Structures are given as structure tokens and as C-alpha cells.
């Protein structure tokens, strides 16, 4: 019996030693992980949470001159908005855009309370900015709300009533970020093929519904496909329904790249860019967030920032 007790005691002491060694290894691993986490988060105080594990890839592990791996954190540009630091961008596999300049005090576009409404596809400015507009509202991907909440990239939403009416609420968090809701008709028709009364109904009924749902009357109108934008009939209908400008575009985002109206295929300061609320079915398997990330990458490649379109527009005096 005494021998058995001595054997049991020896076994317990061995177990304690093994447990201590295991705890030491665990503690050491935790310390290494904590150091890696702190290194990955060193974005200059830009905020936005920890970068993904891929962001911890050491520059020394890459060949000389190689670009950082996708998602790698980079230094936050001076003046970047709080909460939109490198870690927030790295979460989406992106490098931060340069921050847009402060909105001009003297707005380049000045709208009148009455009379014919202007039609424009860009804004006259020397600021190296473009404006993102997103149409329709078919895709209601929660991840896109998360993406814009993280990145704070401004957009203007041209919503089609019958496309969004099944879930008006989806767009409210996007609106709460400061993004404006604008008018894109009731059911997305080819406007020039409609008689005057139908054109008016398309605009006025959408104006009423969007105003009721989002609390602010749309200031801008975009005809589907840009059709009829410069016709007197459409202009008169827009005037009667409330919007004070017709907005077109200079570039349109497809799945992974942009189409340009200019022959040089380059962005210009003040260009308006068209995108859509679309998902994998329309984007050949790509998600809304992937399409939008590609759009931001195309903008960054040409050295532009994204500004809010409405910040460059002076609304009519009430």
C-alpha cells in the first residue's frame, strides 16, 4: 500500500511539471501573438480595429520591390477621417484613399427654386475628387452597409421606388452615414417612350414615396439609362415634381472595371461615377462589396479622392 502511495505521488508531481511546462509554452505563444497584434495595429491612431492576420506579413518576407500582400495595413494618410484608418481599409483588402478636401464654401453647382432644371454629368472643380452615385437598389447586402460604415466613403443613392419598397429600411443606415437619397423613378422605364403624364407620374410618385420614407425630399433626379435627360418634356416633369437638377455621369462601374466616356479613359476632377446596387446574380458571381472595392481601387490608381456630390451643390433658397 505504501509503495502504491509513493507511485501515485510521483505521478502527481510529474503531471504538475508537465502542466507547468504547457502553461509556459502557452504564455510564450500568447506573448508572441500579442506582439504581432500590436505591430499589425500600428496605423498611427487611425482606428478601425485590428487588421486581418494577413496584414501581419513581414515586409522582409516579400521580394525587394514587391507590393504589399492584399489586406496589408499601410500608414493612414494625414487628415484621414476618424474611424477610417488603415486597419479599417485592410479589413476589406484595400489601401486607404487620400481624404477629400473640405467642401468648397462657394458651391460650383447652384440650383434655382423655379424654372428649367440643369442637366450635368460632372462638377466644375479643381479638387482632385470624383463623386460616386449608386442606382436602383436591387441588391440589399448587409455587408455593404458594414463596408460603408467602416470606410466612411460618401455616396449618393438614386433609388427606384418599386425596387426598394420591399425593404425601405435597408437604406436607412446608409442614409444615417450622411448619404443622400435621390429620385430614380417608380419602376425604371425608358422615359422618352412615355407620354408626358406618365413621365410626371414616374417622377412625382417616387418623389412622394422617398420623401415619406426617408424624411427629406430628393433634390436630384436621374432618368433610367440617362434616357430623355435633355428633352423639354422630362425637364418640365422634373420641375413639377420637385427635384431641381438632372444628374447623369461620366464613368460607369461594371464588375471589376470602369467604362469611360472620354477617349483617354481617365478620370477628371469633378467626374460623376455611376454604380448600381447589384449582387452575384448580376455581377457574374462577384458581391456588391467586391465590386465597390474594385471601384475604389480604380479611383485610387488615378490618384483621386471621393467627395460627397451634395457638398458641391447649393440647394435653392427656401
N, C-alpha and C positions, 0 to 999 in steps of 0.2 A: 504493500500500500504506500509506504514511504517513497519507494522508487518511482511509483506512478505519479505521486505528487510532484517530485523533483522534475520528472519528464514534462508534466503539464506546465510547471513554472518556466522551464526552458523554452517551451513552445510559445508561451505568452510573451516572454522577453524578445524572442525572435520576431514575433508579429509586430510588437511595438517598434522595433528597429526598422522593419520593412515599411510600416506605416509612416514613420518619421522621414525615411528617405523619399517615399512617394510624395508626401506633403512638400518636401523641399523642392522636388522636381516640378511639382505643380506651381509652387510660388515663383520659381525661376521663370517658368513659361509665361506666367501671368505678367511678370515684370517686363519681359521682352515684348509681349503683346501690348502692354500699356505704353511702352516707349514708342512702338510702331504707330499706335493710335495717335499719340501726341504729335509725332512727326507728320502724319498724314493730315492732321487738322491745322497745321501751321499756316493758315491762309491770311495772316495779317489781321485777324479780328473781323473778317468779313461775315462770319456767322454762317448759318445754313446747315449745321450739323456735320457729322463725320463723313469723310469721303469713303467710297466703297473700298473693299480690300484691294482692288486692282490699283487704286491710287497710291498705294504704298510701294509700288515697284520702284526700285532704286534707279536713278539716272545712270549709275555706274554699271548696271546690268544691261544697258542698251548700247548698241554700237555708237561710236562717235558720230555726231551729226544726225542721229535718228530722232524722229519726232517722238514725243511722249506717247505712251500707250493710251488707248481710248479710256477716258474717265480719269486720267491723271490730273490731280489738282495743280493749279497754277496760281501765281500771285494775283490777288484781287486788284483790279485797276483802281487808281486813286479816284475817290469820289463815287465808287460803286454804291448802289442803294443798299441800305442795311438789310440783312437777311438774304442778299443775292450774291454772296461771296463765292469763291472758287469751289468750295465743297458742295454748295447747292447745285452749281452747274455740273460738277463732276458726277453727281448722282444720276444725271441724265446723259452722261457721256459727252459733255460739251465743255468748251472753254469759254469763260465769261466774255460777253460782248463789252466793248467800251461803253461807259454810261453816256446817255444822251445829254446834250447841254440843257440848261434851263430853258423852259418855253419862252419864246420872244414876247416881250411886253406889247410890241406893235404887231398884231397878228397879220400874217400875209394874206389870209382869206377873210374878207369882211362881208358878212351876209346882211341883206336888207330884209326888212319886215314884210314888204309888199313888192309886187312886180315880178317879172320873169326871174327864174332862179338860174344861177350859173351852173355850168357843167365843167367839171375838171377831173383830170386823172393824175395830177401831181400838184405840189405846192411850191410856190416860188420861194426858195430859201437857200442861203449859202451854208446852212448847217449840214454836216455830212450825216444826215439821217434819212431813213425811209419809214413808211407807215404800213403796218400790217393790218389788213382787213380780212375778216373771215365770214363767209356767206352760208346761208341756208339754215343749218342746224340739225342735219340728219343724224350725225354721229354724236352721241352724248356719253363720251368716255370719261369716267371719273378720274382716270389717270391724267387726263389733260387739265382738269381743274387743279389737281395736285401739282402738275408741272408749272402752270402759270402762277400758282400760289408760291412756289419755291423761287421761281426765276424773276417774277415781277416784270415780265415783258408786256408792254401795253399792246392791246389790240382793239379794233373796232368791230362790233358784231352786227352784221346785216342779216337779220333773221326773217325767215319766211313763216308766216303765221301757221299755216296748216302743217308745216314740217315740225314746228316746235310745240304745238299746242298740246301734244300728249305728255309733255314734260317741261312746262314753262320753268319749273323750279331749278332745273339743271343749270340754267344760265345765270341764276341769281348770285351764286358765289363768285362767278366771273365778273358780274356787274359790281359786286361789293369790292372788288380789287381796283375799281376805278375805270373799268372798261365800259364804254357806252353801247347801248342797244340802238340800232338804226333800222330803217324800214327796207324790206326786200320783197314786198307784195304779199298777197294772201296765199297763192298756190303756184307761184313761179311760172307764169305764162310768157309767151313771146308777145310783148306788149304791142308792137306795131300791127299785129294781126287782130287786135281787139278794137271795137268801136270806142268812142270817147267815154261813154257811160261806163263801160266795163273797165277801162283803164282807171277811171276815177274810183270805182268800187274796189279794185285791187289795191290801190294805194290807201284810200281812206279807211277801209275796213281793217287793214293791217295796222294802220296808224292808231286806230281806236283800241284794238286788242293789245298792242305792245305798250301803249300808254297806260292802260288799265293794269296790266301785269307787272310792269317794271317801274311805274310811278313817274316816269318822265317821257314827254313826247319826243319821238325821234326827230332830230334836226336834219338828218341826211337821208337821201333815198338812192337806192341802186336798182336799176331795172335789170331783170334777169338777162344774162348773156350780153348786157350792155345795149340791148336792142331798143331802138327808138329814142335813145337818150337825147338826141338833138332835134326831135320833132316838136312842133308847136303844140300838138295835142297832148303829148306826155308832159311837156312843161306846164301847160295850163292845169292839168290834173294834179301835178305835184303842188302847185301853188294853192289850189283849192283844198288840198288835204292836210297841209301843214308843214312838211319838210321844206327847207329853204335852200337846198342845193342838191344836185345830182352828181354822184361820185362814181367815177369809172376807175381805171387802173392802168399802170404802165407795164407791170410784170405779173405773171400768174404762176403760182407754185403747183407743180404736178406731184408726182410721187416722191422723187428724190432730187429733182432739179427744177429750175425755173425756165419759163418761156418769156422772151423779151420782145417788146415791140420795136425797140431800137436796133438798128443794124449792127452796132458794135457789141451788142449783148452785154451791156454793162449797166449797173445801177447808176442813177444820177441823184444828187441831193434833192430831197422832197418827193421822190417817187412813191406812188401808192402801189402796194403789192397785194394781189388777190390770192386768198387761200380758201379752203372750204372745211366745214365740219364733216369730215369723211373718215371711214374706218376701213378695216381689212377688205371688205367686200368690194369697195370702190378703188382701193389703193393696192390691189394685187397682193394682198397679204400684209401690207405694212399697216401699222397702227397710226392713229392720229398723232401720238406723241413722237413717233419716229419721223413722220412727215414734217412735223413742226420743228423738230431738232435739225433735220436736214435744211429746212428753210433758214433757220438761224445760222447754220454753218455757212450757207451760201452768202448770206448777208455779211458775216464776219470776214469771209475770204476777201471781200472787196473793201474792207475797212470801214464799214458803216455801222451806225448805231440804230436802235429802234426807238422812235418817239411816238407819242400819242397824237393821232391825227387831230382830235378835237382841241388839243392845246395850241394848234396853229390856226384855229378858226375862231373868228369873233362872231358870236351869235347876235342876231338882231336885237336892238334895244326894245324892251317890252313896253 
